Amino acid sequence: MGFRHGTIATALLALTAPVSAQAAADAALIGALRGHVETLASDAFGGREPGTDGETQTLRYLARQWFDIGLTSGTNDPANPWFAPVDLVERVPLASSASFFHGRRPVVVDQAGVFVVTSGLRSLIEAAPLVLIGADTDPAVSRTELAGRIVVILDSQTTAATPEAADDRAGHLLDAGAAGVITVLDGARRIADVIARRTRPGYALAGQKLGGDVQAYVTAAVAQALFDAAGAGTLADLRRAAPGAAPRALSMTATLEATSRETRIRTHNLIAKIAGRGRGRGAVALVAHWDHFGRCADPPAEHPVCKGAVDNASGLAVITEAARILAKGRALDRDVYVLATTGEELGLLGARAFAENPPVPLDSLVAVFNVDSTGLVGAGVPVSVIGRGMTSLDDGIAAVLKASRRRQVAGDAANDFVRRQDGWVFIQHDVPAVMVSSAYSDPDRLNRFMDERYHRPADVPALVEYDGMADDVALQVDLVRYFADARRVSAERAKKDR
């Protein structure tokens, strides 16, 4: 039995129309994502630095997009609809000085080889005894021997991968009761490098106690002059001493002083909401940070602005388009909060401000999905979960991935990034938060981005993989729908699982 020509044409049209419609929808989504990234990472937005015109441009653009989608204000604060104020303090080291004494006799050293810094506005330690401590000495065991003393440590005995991690050792000693810490730069670090890094601005939420801890750095030459005056031997001798040896008094005292300059910055989180069908069922949140570094290079640099296309115009684009799909779909059981945070690059400060003054009780948040630095890979790449094994969300995420036939990368290597993104703040407040994305599943591309474009002017829209971002939009939509379904995930179970 045959078909007439018209019947065949009709059948073919029926087969091809859905495919064409889906292709058109995919192309429209990719075009929307590209448009958001190109706008947010444009010259007009100046690198989206908090407290600048770039912030105004960014928040105005996002608020207009979210309002047009049909979102409503999520601040739950009539005095501050949409925009939740976040007050920051910027502190920049201003001056430092150090003097050393053997008994009453001053020990003259090259002041160019000494640098003192404080986390407060002004800190002074007067005539405190110096004590040398080994790399493996347990600060808790030595607490009584550290109190009121300035601890001297050797940088060469630190095996940390980064300068920040190396300085954590000093932080632990300060927490254990040391009055201050002097790090002898007898390893790879130079004092010029330390000064360049430690004189950058530091940031905190206004009202956050910074403590006024004092850290000092001295060159190997300065340290040797001090050890000579104290009769302590050579640096080489001290390096060979048992790393876990008991603290050794150096029969010297030091006076350390440092001051900082403080500036207040008013910035904002942007908080919107898609209302759910019922009250008291909890909420789900989509999060992405909007801030970046503004001008990050000086003339004669050809491109002085860090535009932050991947980090994190991409995340803003993803949550915006995910919110568009969710708002147009059937109403969900739970409210969905859409949050664009400030100050992520300054220490996750916008997320901290949200957690300290949330528009809803934090324990009502069933799941938080953060999107940060996507668009590094194309479509079809397996998914990684940053925060895997650290929350109650793993089984639900696995169910979503299985239902959508997405593969998940084995292992938890992506957790190396868990403390470097806003979700970490929620985890610290016992709120289950993860990043689920394909962007962290290709180590080669990820490392290449970190080496060549991360926090640099080279992070531009032209290098973003928009089809991979489209995958992440669909993924966030599926995750939110699953965890906003009160039948699948009860609020009581979510609280119990914490």
Buried (B, 14 or more C-beta within 10 A) or exposed (E): EEEEEEEEEEEEEEEEEEEEEEEEEBEEBBEBBBEBBBBBBBEEBBBBBBBBEBBEBBBEBBBEBBEEBBBEBBBBBEEBBBBBBBEBBBBEBBEBEBBBBBEEEEBEBEEEBBBBBBBBBEBEBEEBBBBBBBBEBEBEEBEEBBEEBBBBBBBBBBEEEEBEEBBEBBBBBBEBBBBBBBBBBBBEBEBEEBBEEBBEBBBBBEEEEBEBBBBBBBBBBBBBBBBEBBEBEEBEEBBEBEEEBEBBEBEBBBBBBBBBEEEEBEBBBBBBBBBBEEEEBBBBBBBBBBBBBBBBBEEEEEEBBBBBBBBBBBBBBBBBBBBBBBBEEEEBBBBBBBBBBBBBBBBBBBBBBBBBEBBBEBBBBBBBBBBBBBBBBBBEBBBBBBBBEBBBBBEBBEBBBEEBEBEBBEEBBBBEBBEEBBBBBBBBBEBBBBBBBBBBBBEEBBEEBEEEBBBBBBBBBEBBBBBBBBBBBBBBBBBBBBBBBBEBBBBEEBBEBE
